């Protein structure tokens, strides 16, 4: 700048896009005496359009008197001719609302006014973002200094700010980092300011502001759109436009740092389609960019570039293609945005192409809005016009009868072009006459006729020396370059009218498939709906049966569309039927199966579509497959059929239990509870072990499983049966069961290891006794269902993977069995366990088959003698008694005879 020592000042330049000159002229307007080093003049430039004002901003303002360097920012307004009109209240550099207010980063010392700035769509106001104010919370200010409102008899000219000095919101939100406005966002005709805050709540937000109805100097938030991804910079840039042409303005928000862990995503935009101002009821559509591309760093309303009545949008991804950069063009439509084109800088040796965008202005006056793309290179690119051509092909006759020879007749053709505001240059080359050979074998498929259009390269002669060369237009990429039609043959076997009226019918049935075998078993049903219980099977099978009860069906085909939870795997044909071939798309979401050409009258075929179930998750409660029969024959009522099945996920859990030893004896003397000091004083030890085996996926992916143990603690008289000494586990991250206070209830001590081994070795193995006077032995069962008083232990299986074991050490309470069960031959003690599963999903099944551990207890032999004697002892005693009786009788008889 003249008269200044500063060398790095920034500036605004005026460039003529119709000139071949390689230089641009600097616009001189910032000539004050303060230090301008590193002031970044021109960091923001906005235009009101033809006949309007231009706004340019710098980031630093220096107080010359005290040489105070604060990042307050300052904005200049210029007239259309890029000069300051001193007669205009708006023109000049007096736009610096942070200057003169409290300094320091806690207030306005780093407010950076104008980092984003815009004119409202009604041209009444200027809107400034100051994202550094209030400790980088950010401020949005709207003000005006013109007379445009006076002409409408309105004197409510502001200024307006969101927030004030007495209210400090959350810091580091960067409110005002991006700005736009509209008058059809929340209410018809109401001015709404849309401001981005890319660091709000660590993910970003977009705030819709309006004039406060109570405080006339404030802007207040009407709606807040929250960012979804942590540190995604949601709101870094945004655009207001009418995407679907409904008259309501929509919002596109950039989130250039959005990512998904282990995903190939680097940035995103969120498209909010306005629902008559009800922003709290809108679910945005997310469009994601390539990894590391910073897709969404710049978002710009391009206007209606293809003149279809819908606004279009450009999105910059400056780090795409190894930092060469790309710009993605999306066209508006009634359904939302549709990707149309990609502009890249890689082929032109440009870096960070798409770093900034400006559009929605017709610079070359060709009735199409233009787009300016910023990069970190010094090249200029001019876009070419897009031409849309509608092509229609008709043939006469529409069908050829191969039984008639008509090749000698003339072929007539015609062409009509309709062009608006353009010069027509048409070339049509007459080709030679082609006849079908009599040996033609394929008499069913039509003859394709293709018509394509291209733009020929004219002379590159320039109109004038100082103008850019004429740029050739290009064809609309959204239109097919080639139009194809077919001349069909009259099909045989279709009746006297030569019209095939087929009558196709379809039936389906779901099956399971045995592993590695093509053996299919029907699924069970509930209320007529198949039930798919998934365990470890990877495939399910859809049986299709197609019958034609009408005339021949030419080009008969079945199109099957599968949900995301299923994908096509293979096809099998029923033995004896004509093979059916199916062709699936790349991701297996759709398959087209050829049934025959033609599929004859009264024909029938059955085939099996094998589907992979890898996409089924906990959220999958049902599957629905669309089945659509197609044929070129005449059949009007061919509606799609939906094959439905309910999905239930079956957990592959098994439970087993064992007790060691499974048989033992009780003996000793009766002792009171107070006499028990060691666990061995109670009786013989018993080790119980319950094992859970999981053959499926880890349980933590489904929910929480628990083992329920029914422990027989007392008999019906309240006397001890089994004394639980301790509980342990293996295969679990943690082990905490309910009713922990029931473990070692009396606080007994474990006997030493050596003593326990000695007791076990000294315990003789004894056999029971048999009574000669009873037909069956006396016994009883002690379980929770048969009179025992039980304690329930619920043990969550935390962190279980493939298997887990819960072990219980108990002691048989000898005194109870000596007192109450000594006269029995044996007693069965049963401990039962079962599984319980809790999950938020409603489609999980658990076949809960309880397990039990049985211990048989016998009285010791000397106790058992009271209950009976061995049979041979009794037999010998009887024989001896009879012998003595016989001798006595004989002696008495002898004595009588002697007398």
C-alpha positions, 0 to 999 in steps of 0.5 A, a space after each residue: 500500500 502507498 505510504 505503508 511499510 507493511 508488506 503482508 497486508 492482504 487485499 481485494 482484487 478485480 479480475 475480468 473473466 472475459 480477458 486473457 490478461 494474467 493479472 488482476 487489479 488491486 482495489 485500493 480503499 484501505 489507506 488509513 495510517 495504522 499498522 496493517 501487517 498480517 491484517 488479512 484484508 479480503 479474508 471474507 468477500 460478499 456481494 449483493 449481486 448486480 447493482 448491490 454492495 460489496 462487503 470485504 473484511 480483515 481480521 485485525 484492527 490496530 489502535 494507532 495511538 496505543 499500538 494495541 493489536 487486537 483480533 477484533 476485525 473490521 469490515 468495509 462496504 463498497 459500491 458496485 464500482 468497487 469504490 467507497 461512496 461517501 454519500 452512502 451511509 453504508 459505504 466505508 469501514 465503520 463496520 467494527 462493532 467489537 471496537 471500543 468494547 471490553 477487551 480481552 478474550 473473555 469479551 471482545 478482544 479476539 472477536 474476529 468480526 466478519 470471519 463470516 458475513 453476509 447480506 440478508 436476502 431482502 437486502 435490508 441488513 448486513 449480518 456479521 459473525 464474531 466467533 471469537 467473542 466471549 471466550 470464543 463462544 461467538 456472537 451474531 450481529 445484524 444491523 443496517 445503515 440504509 434507508 431501505 426500511 424507511 421506504 417500507 415505513 419501518 424504523 426497527 433497524 437494530 442493531 440486533 445481537 444474539 446474547 449480551 455482555 451480561 450473559 455468557 454461554 458455553 465457551 468455544 462454540 464459535 457461533 457465527 463461524 458461518 452465516 446465511 439467511 432466508 425468509 421461508 425457513 420457519 414462517 412465511 415472510 419472517 427473516 431468519 438468520 442461520 448461524 453455524 457453531 462448529 464447536 458447540 457441545 464438541 460436535 457442532 450446531 446450527 442455530 436458527 435466529 429471529 428478532 426477539 419479540 420482547 427485547 427489541 435489540 436481541 436475536 433469539 434462537 428459534 431452533 437448534 440443529 445438533 451435530 451428530 458426530 464428536 468433533 465433526 465441525 458440524 456447521 463449518 459451512 452451510 447454505 440456504 436454498 430450496 432443494 425440492 421446489 416446494 417454496 420452503 427454504 431448506 438447509 445444507 450443513 457441512 461437517 468436514 471432520 465427520 468420521 466413523 472409526 474403521 470407516 472409509 469416511 472423511 466429512 459429510 453434509 446433512 440435508 434438511 428438507 423443510 417441513 413447513 417450518 417444523 424443524 424439530 420434526 426433520 430427520 436429515 439425510 447424511 451424504 458422506 465423503 471419501 476418507 481424509 477429503 474434508 468433504 463439506 469444508 465449503 457448501 454453496 448454493 449454486 442456484 438453478 444451474 440446469 434450469 429444472 426449477 430446483 436449486 442446486 448445491 456445490 460441496 468442496 472436498 479440498 483434500 480429496 484425491 491426495 489433496 488435489 481436491 474435488 468439488 461435488 455438484 448435487 442437483 435439487 429434485 422433489 426427492 432431495 439432492 442427487 449427485 450430478 457431477 464431480 469437478 477435480 483439480 488433479 488433472 490440472 495440477 491444482 492443490 486443495 481445489 474446492 477450499 472455498 466456493 461462491 456461486 448463484 451469479 451469472 457472470 458471463 450473462 449466458 442465463 446460467 448461474 456460475 460457480 467460482 472455486 477457490 484453491 491454493 493455486 493460481 489457476 482460473 477455470 471457466 465452466 462449460 454450458 450444459 445441453 439437454 437433448 430429448 431423444 425419441 425413436 419410433 418404428 413402423 411397423 412396431 412388430 415384424 412378421 417373419 412369415 411375410 417377405 417385405 424387404 423390398 418395400 421402402 423404409 421411411 424415417 423422419 426426424 424432428 428437432 425442437 430447439 429454444 434460442 439456439 442455431 440448429 446444425 443437423 447431420 443425418 447419414 442415410 445407411 444401407 437397407 438391411 434385411 433379416 436372413 431367412 436362416 435367423 434362429 433367434 425369432 423371439 428377441 427384438 432388433 435393437 435400434 440405438 440413437 446417440 448424439 454427440 457434439 462435433 468440434 468446430 474450428 477453434 478460431 477466436 472472435 477477437 484477440 483479447 477474448 477467451 476461446 469459445 468453450 464447447 458445451 457438453 451434453 447433460 450427464 444425467 441423460 442417457 447418451 444413447 436411446 435404444 428401442 427394439 423392433 419386436 417379432 410376432 411371437 408364435 404359439 400365442 393364438 390367432 391374435 398373435 398376443 400371448 396372454 400368459 397366466 403366471 402364478 407364484 408360491 413360496 415357502 421358507 426352508 432351513 438348509 442342513 450344513 454342507 448338504 442340499 437338504 431343505 426342511 420347511 420352517 415351522 409356522 405360527 398363525 400361518 407365518 414362518 418362524 426363522 429361529 437362527 442358531 448357528 446356521 448360515 443360510 436359509 432357503 426360499 422355495 419358489 414354485 411358478 406355474 403358467 396356466 395361460 399361453 406361453 410367457 416370453 422372457 419370463 423372469 422372477 426378480 427377487 429383492 432382499 432386505 439388508 439382513 439377507 444376501 443372495 448366495 446360490 440357486 438350486 433346481 428341483 430334481 427333474 425340472 429344467 435348470 433355472 439360472 439366477 444373476 445377482 447384483 454386486 452386493 447380493 440385494 437383488 437377483 433376476 432368475 430366468 424361467 424360460 423364453 418362452 415359459 410354456 403353457 401349463 409349465 411348472 418349475 420349482 427352484 430354491 434360492 439360498 440366502 446368506 443370513 450374515 446381516 441378521 442382527 438383534 434389531 432384525 425382527 422379521 424379513 421381507 422379500 419382494 418377489 416380482 414375476 415379469 414377462 413380455 407376454 400380456 399379463 396385467 395383474 402381475 403384482 409383487 408378492 411379499 414373502 415374510 417370516 418372523 426372525 427369532 435368534 436362538 441362543 446355543 447354550 447348554 447346561 450340565 451338572 455333576 456331583 462328586 462323589 455321587 454316592 456316600 454314607 452318613 455315620 458318626 454321632 449327633 452333634 448340635 449346631 453350636 458344636 460345629 467348629 470345622 466344616 469337617 465336623 458337619 459331615 462328608 464333603 460334596 463338590 458340585 459343578 455346573 458347566 455352561 457351554 456356548 456354541 454361538 456368538 458371545 453372550 455380551 453381544 445379545 444381553 446378560 445371562 444368569 445361572 439360577 441354582 436351587 439349593 436344598 438347605 433345610 428339610 421340612 422340619 428346618 434341619 440342615 441338609 447341605 451346608 454350603 461352604 463356598 462358591 467359585 467360578 472359572 471363565 467369568 470376568 467377575 463372579 457375584 451371586 445373590 444371597 451371598 450371606 448364605 455361603 458359610 452361614 455359620 462361619 466354619 473353618 475349612 479343614 486342612 488339606 492334609 487332614 481332609 486327604 487322610 479322612 478320605 483315605 481312612 473312610 472304608 467303602 461299605 456296602 448296604 444291607 438287604 432286608 428279607 421282609 420287604 419287597 422294595 427298599 425304603 428311600 426318599 427324595 430331597 429336592 425343592 419340589 419334594 419338601 426341602 426348603 431351598 435357597 435361590 442363587 442367581 449368578 450373572 455370567 459376566 464376560 462369558 465367552 465359550 464356557 463357564 463353570 460354577 463350583 460349589 463346595 458343600 458338606 452333608 449334615 450328618 446329624 440330620 440324617 442320623 436323626 431323621 433318615 437312619 431307617 431308610 435304605 437310601 436318600 436322593 438329594 437333588 440340586 437343580 440349576 437353570 439359565 435365565 437371559 435378559 435382553 432389550 431385544 424381543 426376538 431372542 429365544 433360549 431353550 432353557 433345559 434345567 440341569 440337576 446333580 444327584 447325590 445318593 446317601 446311604 446309612 452306614 452298616 452298623 446303623 443299617 443292622 437295626 433295620 434288618 438282618 441278612 436272610 441266611 441268618 434268619 434261615 439258619 435260625 429257623 432250621 435250628 429251631 425246627 431241629 430242636 423242636 423235632 428232638 424235643 418231640 422225639 424225646 417226649 415220645 421216648 419217655 412216654 413209651 418207656 413209662 
